[in-house]
Amino acid sequence: MKPAKLPNLYLIVVFIILYAPIFYLIFYSFNSGGAMRNFEGFTWEWYEEVFADTRLLIIVLNTFVIALLSSAISVIFGIAGALAIHYVRRRQPKNALLSLNNVLIVSPDVIIGASFLILFTIIGIKLGFVSVLLSHIAFSVPIVVIMVLPKLQEMSPTLIDAARDLGASSWHVLTRVIIPFIKPGIFAGFFMALTYSLDDFAVTFFVTGNGFSTLSVEIYSRARQGIALSINALSTLIFLFTILLVIGYYFINQRNNRTSARARAEGRR
């Protein structure tokens, strides 16, 4: 075997290991036999059961509301944080701020969840929608900062100098120069925060309360009661939605790249 083919073979094996369990789960979500063995026939029964479950649909709505709100708010704070770090001149304080920003990303989710639980208990925030939203914003902000900061570093200072020479105020510089330039990083941060929020279990498990739940916690609770193919159906729908998010981000990123390339080409003229 040629050495050049070994990386491709390795990549294929890795993808098979990663995706085989997912496709196994999807395959048996259509099993009329009611178990994850001995496929007896094709059925939509488990998907109908998911859509007929009012409580589950409310949990789905809760999950998406939390994900969208936390992602939108974290984008605002993330842009502010990235700008603050970017304009720190001294290397040591900048590195210290970057390290503090990365703490929530590299810290174990169990530690983060337990810390938020203790904090909310001490300050008297009732566990539920608010506690879940605040915790999701907290671990999403560093992700947005990491996505936005490289775009700020790519931006030439002469763009801002030119805008100020033309009489632009600080607000106009931010909204008409900086934000348009870092837009790909903003979209990347938003989609990353959205997927992290939809996917999170450990932190949410600690800070959710009675009467409020998200999909990850609900799937865990149902799985503990025994294997039901409605879980397979629900997981399949979540997986397909995630694929749509990835495809949507890809096309948005491609459009932004084409726009940036066109703007650079016009600038050379």
C-alpha positions in Angstrom: 0.0 0.0 0.0 1.3 3.4 -0.9 2.2 5.7 2.0 0.0 8.4 0.6 -3.1 6.2 1.0 -2.6 5.5 4.7 -3.9 8.9 5.9 -7.0 8.5 3.7 -7.6 4.9 5.1 -7.1 6.2 8.6 -9.6 9.0 8.0 -12.2 6.5 6.6 -11.8 4.2 9.7 -12.2 7.1 12.1 -15.4 8.3 10.3 -16.8 4.7 10.4 -16.1 4.5 14.1 -17.7 7.9 14.7 -20.8 7.5 12.5 -21.6 3.8 12.7 -23.4 4.1 16.1 -25.4 7.1 14.9 -26.5 5.3 11.7 -27.3 2.2 13.8 -29.5 4.4 16.0 -31.2 6.0 13.0 -31.8 2.6 11.3 -33.6 1.1 14.3 -35.7 4.3 14.7 -37.8 2.8 11.8 -38.1 -0.7 13.4 -41.7 -1.8 13.9 -40.4 -4.5 16.3 -39.9 -2.0 19.2 -36.4 -3.1 20.0 -32.9 -2.4 18.7 -32.5 -5.9 17.3 -34.2 -8.0 14.7 -35.5 -5.4 12.3 -39.1 -6.5 11.6 -40.3 -3.8 9.3 -40.4 -0.2 8.4 -42.6 2.1 10.4 -43.1 5.8 11.3 -44.7 4.9 14.6 -41.9 6.2 16.8 -41.8 9.5 15.0 -45.5 9.9 15.4 -45.1 9.1 19.1 -42.5 11.9 19.4 -44.8 14.5 17.7 -47.8 13.4 19.7 -46.0 13.9 23.0 -47.0 17.5 24.1 -44.6 17.5 27.0 -41.7 16.6 24.8 -42.6 19.3 22.3 -42.6 21.9 25.1 -39.2 20.6 26.1 -38.0 21.0 22.4 -39.3 24.6 22.4 -37.5 25.3 25.7 -34.3 23.9 24.3 -34.4 26.0 21.2 -35.4 29.2 23.1 -32.5 28.7 25.5 -30.1 28.0 22.6 -31.1 31.0 20.5 -31.3 33.4 23.3 -28.0 32.4 24.9 -26.3 32.4 21.5 -27.6 35.9 20.6 -26.7 37.3 24.0 -23.3 35.6 24.1 -22.5 37.1 20.6 -23.0 40.6 22.0 -20.8 39.9 25.1 -18.3 37.9 23.0 -17.8 40.8 20.5 -17.2 43.2 23.4 -14.8 40.7 25.1 -12.8 40.1 21.9 -12.5 43.9 21.3 -11.3 44.4 24.8 -8.7 41.7 24.5 -7.6 42.9 21.1 -7.0 46.5 22.1 -4.9 45.5 25.2 -1.4 46.7 24.2 0.8 44.9 26.7 1.5 41.2 25.9 1.3 39.9 29.5 -2.1 41.3 30.4 -3.5 40.2 27.0 -2.2 36.6 27.5 -3.7 36.6 31.0 -7.1 37.7 29.7 -6.9 35.0 27.0 -6.1 32.4 29.6 -9.1 33.5 31.7 -11.3 33.4 28.7 -10.2 29.9 27.9 -10.8 28.6 31.5 -14.5 27.8 30.8 -13.7 26.1 27.5 -11.1 23.7 29.0 -12.7 23.2 32.4 -14.7 19.9 32.9 -18.4 20.4 32.5 -19.1 18.8 35.8 -17.0 21.4 37.6 -18.7 24.2 35.7 -22.2 22.9 36.4 -21.5 22.3 40.1 -20.0 25.8 40.4 -23.1 27.4 38.8 -25.4 25.4 41.1 -23.6 26.6 44.2 -23.6 30.2 42.9 -27.3 30.2 42.0 -28.1 28.7 45.4 -26.1 31.3 47.3 -27.6 34.3 45.5 -31.1 32.9 45.5 -31.8 32.4 41.8 -34.5 29.7 41.4 -33.3 26.8 39.3 -35.2 26.7 36.0 -35.3 28.8 32.8 -33.2 31.7 34.2 -30.5 29.6 35.7 -30.1 27.5 32.5 -30.0 30.6 30.3 -27.4 32.3 32.5 -25.2 29.2 32.6 -25.4 28.7 28.8 -24.5 32.4 28.2 -21.5 32.0 30.5 -20.0 29.0 28.7 -20.9 30.4 25.2 -19.2 33.8 25.6 -15.6 32.4 25.5 -16.5 30.4 22.4 -17.6 33.6 20.6 -14.5 35.4 21.8 -12.3 32.6 20.3 -14.1 32.8 17.0 -14.1 36.6 16.7 -10.6 37.4 17.9 -8.7 36.0 14.9 -10.8 38.1 12.5 -9.9 41.2 14.6 -6.3 40.3 14.3 -6.6 40.0 10.5 -8.1 43.5 10.2 -5.6 46.2 9.1 -5.4 49.2 11.5 -5.4 51.4 8.4 -9.1 50.7 7.9 -10.0 52.2 11.2 -7.5 55.1 10.7 -9.1 55.8 7.3 -12.6 55.8 8.7 -11.6 58.2 11.5 -9.8 60.5 9.0 -13.1 60.7 7.1 -14.9 61.9 10.3 -16.4 58.6 11.5 -17.4 58.5 15.1 -16.4 55.5 17.4 -19.9 54.1 16.9 -19.7 54.3 13.2 -16.3 52.8 13.1 -17.6 49.9 15.2 -20.9 49.3 13.2 -19.7 50.2 9.7 -16.1 49.0 9.7 -15.3 46.5 12.4 -18.6 44.6 12.6 -18.8 44.0 8.8 -15.2 42.9 8.7 -15.5 40.4 11.5 -18.9 39.1 10.4 -17.6 35.6 9.4 -16.3 35.3 13.0 -19.6 36.4 14.4 -21.5 33.9 12.4 -19.0 31.2 13.4 -19.3 32.1 17.1 -23.1 32.2 16.9 -23.4 28.7 15.3 -20.8 27.2 17.6 -22.6 28.7 20.7 -25.9 27.4 19.3 -24.6 23.8 18.8 -22.9 23.8 22.2 -26.1 25.0 23.9 -28.3 22.4 22.1 -25.8 19.7 22.9 -25.0 20.5 26.5 -26.0 18.0 29.2 -23.6 18.2 32.2 -24.0 21.9 33.0 -27.7 21.9 32.3 -28.3 18.8 34.5 -26.9 20.7 37.5 -28.8 24.0 37.0 -32.2 22.8 35.7 -35.1 22.6 38.2 -38.5 21.0 38.6 -40.9 21.8 35.8 -38.2 22.8 33.3 -36.0 20.6 31.2 -34.0 20.5 28.0 -33.7 17.8 25.3 -30.4 16.4 26.6 -31.6 16.0 30.1 -34.9 14.5 28.9 -33.2 12.0 26.7 -31.0 11.0 29.6 -34.0 10.6 31.9 -35.9 8.5 29.4 -32.8 6.3 28.6 -32.5 5.5 32.3 -36.0 4.0 32.3 -35.1 1.6 29.5 -34.5 1.6 25.7 -37.5 3.1 23.8 -37.3 3.6 20.0 -39.0 7.0 20.5 -35.5 8.1 21.9 -34.0 6.9 18.6 -36.5 8.9 16.6 -35.9 12.0 18.7 -32.1 11.6 18.5 -32.4 11.2 14.7 -34.4 14.4 14.4 -31.8 16.3 16.5 -29.0 14.8 14.4 -30.7 15.9 11.1 -31.2 19.4 12.5 -27.5 19.6 13.4 -26.6 18.6 9.9 -28.8 21.4 8.6 -27.1 23.9 10.9 -23.7 22.8 9.6 -24.8 23.1 6.0 -26.3 26.5 6.7 -23.1 27.7 8.3 -21.1 26.4 5.3 -23.2 28.3 2.8 -23.1 31.5 4.9 -19.3 31.2 5.3 -18.9 30.6 1.5 -21.0 33.7 0.7 -19.0 35.8 3.2 -15.7 34.5 1.7 -16.9 35.5 -1.8 -17.9 38.9 -0.6 -14.6 39.5 1.1 -12.7 38.3 -2.0 -14.8 40.7 -4.2 -14.1 43.6 -1.8 -10.3 42.9 -1.9 -10.4 42.7 -5.7 -12.2 46.0 -5.9 -9.7 47.5 -3.4 -6.8 46.6 -5.6 -8.3 48.4 -8.5 
